[in-house]
Amino acid sequence: MQQANCTTIGVFDSGVGGLSVLQHIRRQLPNARLVYVADSGHVPYGDKSPEYIIQRSQVITQFLIEQGAQAIVIACNTATAAAAATLRSRYQLPIIGMEPAVKPAVAATKSGVVGVLATVGTLASARFAALLEKYAGNVEIVTQGCPGLVEQVEKGELHSTFTRELLQRYTTPLLEKGADTLILGCTHYPFLEQALREVVGENIALIDTGAAVARELKRRVNNELSGIAGMHLAQAAFYSSGEVEVASRIMSALWGEPVEAAFLQV
């Protein structure tokens, strides 16, 4: 049941990766009620068509609104690229999306080369092309699709040998081209930061956009809604379209608190 005088924020991703964004939202808006949907029954989005992702995004957004959401965060770069415009045209509430952090990465690089780790869907999107056109300037942007990384996070295999092999495979070409800054262009990837550090070392800057998205959400919520009431840590509800026992176990490990996910029947 929705708490009185408490703003409800709906957040969704193709799977559990969006929990990295949810953590930032909890820090920025500790008194907001959070409803999180992991569409793990349809993960990954990176190899799905835009039409498929739009359809799933509409279904999940409608579900979150039915749960009382007054603002929606698309905690997925691929879903943002495919579906944000459609959702904003259909719904009147604030809808905050993700995008690879090209602007801050360009500002951070000293070598003049920035690497982007992302899903194939994100890299192929018009939205990503527009970001490069707007912010890259004289900086060389080298991109790397990362099939398999999302699935490793979904399985909770953050430090396995295979995960490390994938990270080595995907980062080596970027580092060989001189990249000193890597954009984590998928919300799953921040959970791999420790393993990634072991592969690339301490001198490579790693940049994700979760904190910036949470700050933008806070600004929009404070400006457009009635504000956050109460002085307590509000509740969070979790849903998954995949196997809920597996989802609960993985979410608990990533969220840092016990999670009992309910099955999303849409």
C-alpha positions in Angstrom: 0.0 0.0 0.0 1.3 3.5 -0.9 2.4 5.5 2.1 0.4 8.7 2.7 2.2 11.9 1.5 5.0 9.9 0.1 6.2 10.2 -3.5 6.4 6.9 -5.4 9.1 6.4 -8.0 8.9 3.6 -10.5 12.2 2.2 -11.9 12.7 -0.5 -14.5 15.4 -2.2 -16.4 15.8 -5.3 -18.6 17.1 -7.1 -15.4 18.8 -6.4 -12.1 21.4 -3.9 -13.5 19.1 -0.9 -12.8 19.6 -1.6 -9.1 22.9 0.4 -9.5 20.7 3.4 -10.4 18.2 2.6 -7.6 21.0 2.8 -5.1 21.7 6.4 -6.2 18.0 7.2 -6.1 17.7 5.9 -2.5 20.6 8.2 -1.5 19.1 11.2 -3.2 15.4 10.6 -2.2 15.6 8.5 1.0 11.9 9.1 1.8 10.5 8.1 -1.5 8.7 4.9 -2.0 10.5 2.9 -4.7 9.0 0.3 -7.0 11.5 -1.6 -9.1 10.8 -3.9 -12.0 13.5 -6.3 -13.4 12.2 -7.6 -16.8 14.5 -10.6 -16.4 12.2 -12.8 -18.3 13.1 -10.8 -21.4 16.7 -10.0 -20.6 18.9 -8.8 -22.4 17.3 -5.9 -24.2 20.5 -5.3 -26.2 19.8 -7.9 -28.8 16.0 -7.1 -29.1 14.4 -5.0 -31.8 13.3 -1.4 -30.9 9.7 -2.4 -31.4 10.0 -5.2 -28.9 11.7 -2.9 -26.3 9.0 -0.2 -26.8 6.3 -2.8 -26.2 7.9 -4.1 -23.0 8.6 -0.6 -21.8 5.0 0.5 -22.3 3.6 -2.6 -20.4 6.0 -2.1 -17.5 5.4 1.7 -17.3 1.7 1.1 -17.2 2.2 -1.5 -14.4 4.3 1.0 -12.4 1.7 3.7 -12.8 -0.9 1.3 -11.5 1.4 0.8 -8.4 1.2 4.5 -7.8 4.3 5.7 -9.5 4.4 9.5 -10.0 7.7 9.5 -11.9 9.4 6.8 -14.0 13.1 6.1 -14.3 14.2 4.0 -17.3 17.2 2.5 -15.7 18.5 1.0 -18.9 20.5 2.7 -21.7 19.1 0.4 -24.4 15.4 1.0 -23.3 16.0 4.7 -23.1 17.3 4.8 -26.6 14.5 2.8 -28.0 11.5 3.8 -25.9 11.9 7.1 -24.0 10.4 9.3 -26.7 7.4 7.0 -27.1 6.8 6.9 -23.3 7.1 10.7 -23.0 4.6 11.2 -25.8 2.1 8.8 -24.1 2.4 9.6 -20.4 2.3 13.0 -18.7 4.4 12.2 -15.6 8.1 12.8 -15.4 10.1 10.1 -17.3 13.9 10.1 -16.7 16.1 8.1 -19.0 19.7 7.0 -19.1 22.4 7.8 -21.7 26.1 6.9 -21.9 28.1 9.6 -20.1 29.9 11.0 -23.1 30.0 14.6 -21.9 31.7 14.0 -18.6 34.0 11.4 -20.2 35.2 13.9 -22.8 35.8 16.4 -20.0 37.8 13.8 -18.0 40.1 12.3 -20.6 43.7 13.4 -20.8 44.8 11.2 -23.7 42.0 12.4 -25.9 40.6 8.9 -26.3 37.4 7.6 -24.6 36.2 4.0 -24.7 32.6 3.1 -24.5 31.5 -0.3 -23.1 27.8 -0.8 -23.9 25.2 -3.2 -25.4 25.0 -3.5 -29.2 21.5 -1.9 -29.0 22.8 1.2 -27.3 25.7 1.7 -29.7 23.5 1.3 -32.7 20.9 3.8 -31.6 20.3 7.2 -33.1 20.4 8.6 -29.5 24.0 7.5 -29.0 25.0 8.9 -32.4 23.4 12.2 -31.4 25.4 12.2 -28.2 28.7 11.8 -30.1 27.7 14.5 -32.5 26.9 16.9 -29.6 29.7 16.2 -27.2 32.7 14.3 -28.7 34.3 17.3 -30.3 38.0 16.5 -31.0 38.0 13.5 -28.7 38.3 10.1 -30.3 35.4 7.8 -29.1 36.0 4.1 -29.5 33.2 1.8 -28.9 32.9 -1.9 -27.8 29.7 -4.0 -27.7 29.8 -6.4 -24.8 27.6 -9.5 -25.4 27.4 -11.7 -22.4 28.2 -9.1 -19.6 24.6 -8.4 -18.8 24.0 -12.1 -18.5 26.9 -12.6 -16.1 25.5 -9.9 -13.8 22.0 -11.4 -14.0 23.5 -14.7 -12.8 25.4 -12.9 -10.0 28.7 -14.0 -11.4 30.6 -10.7 -10.8 34.0 -12.2 -10.2 34.0 -15.5 -12.1 36.8 -16.5 -14.5 34.5 -16.2 -17.5 33.4 -12.7 -16.4 37.1 -11.6 -16.1 37.8 -13.1 -19.5 35.0 -11.1 -21.1 36.2 -7.9 -19.5 39.7 -8.5 -20.7 38.4 -9.2 -24.2 36.3 -6.1 -24.4 38.6 -3.6 -22.7 41.9 -4.6 -24.4 41.1 -3.1 -27.9 40.0 0.2 -26.2 43.2 0.5 -24.1 45.3 -0.4 -27.1 43.8 2.6 -28.9 44.9 4.8 -26.0 41.7 5.2 -24.0 42.3 6.5 -20.5 38.6 6.8 -19.7 35.9 4.2 -20.0 32.2 4.8 -20.1 30.1 2.1 -18.4 27.3 2.4 -20.9 24.9 -0.1 -19.3 23.4 0.0 -15.8 24.6 -3.6 -15.2 28.2 -2.7 -15.6 28.8 -0.7 -12.3 28.4 -4.0 -10.5 31.5 -5.2 -12.4 33.6 -2.2 -11.4 35.8 -4.2 -8.9 36.5 -6.9 -11.5 37.0 -4.2 -14.1 39.6 -2.5 -11.9 41.5 -5.7 -11.6 41.7 -5.9 -15.4 42.4 -2.3 -16.4 44.2 -1.0 -13.3 43.8 2.1 -11.2 44.8 4.7 -13.8 41.8 4.3 -16.0 38.8 6.5 -15.2 35.5 4.6 -15.1 32.3 6.7 -15.6 28.7 5.8 -15.2 25.6 8.0 -15.1 23.6 6.6 -12.1 24.3 9.5 -9.8 23.5 12.1 -12.4 20.2 10.5 -13.2 19.3 10.4 -9.5 20.1 14.1 -9.2 18.0 14.9 -12.2 15.1 12.8 -10.8 15.3 14.7 -7.5 15.2 18.0 -9.3 12.2 17.0 -11.4 10.4 15.5 -8.4 10.9 18.6 -6.3 9.8 20.9 -9.1 6.9 19.0 -10.5 5.5 17.0 -7.6 4.4 17.8 -4.1 7.7 16.9 -2.5 8.9 14.1 -0.3 7.3 13.9 3.1 8.4 12.1 6.2 11.8 11.6 7.9 12.1 7.8 7.6 13.6 5.4 5.1 10.6 4.6 2.9 9.8 1.1 1.6 11.0 -0.5 -1.7 9.0 -3.1 -3.6 10.7 -5.4 -6.2 9.2 -7.3 -9.1 10.7 -9.7 -11.7 9.3 -11.2 -14.8 11.9 -14.1 -14.4 12.3 -16.8 -11.8 11.5 -14.9 -8.6 13.6 -17.1 -6.3 16.7 -16.5 -8.4 15.8 -12.8 -8.8 15.4 -12.4 -5.0 18.8 -14.0 -4.3 20.6 -11.9 -6.9 18.8 -8.7 -6.0 19.5 -9.2 -2.3 23.3 -9.5 -3.1 23.3 -6.4 -5.3 20.9 -4.2 -3.3 22.7 -5.0 0.0 19.5 -5.8 1.8 17.2 -8.8 1.8 14.8 -8.7 -1.2 11.7 -10.8 -1.8 10.8 -10.2 -5.4 7.2 -10.7 -6.6 6.4 -12.1 -10.0 5.5 -9.6 -12.7 2.6 -11.1 -14.6 2.7 -8.8 -17.6 
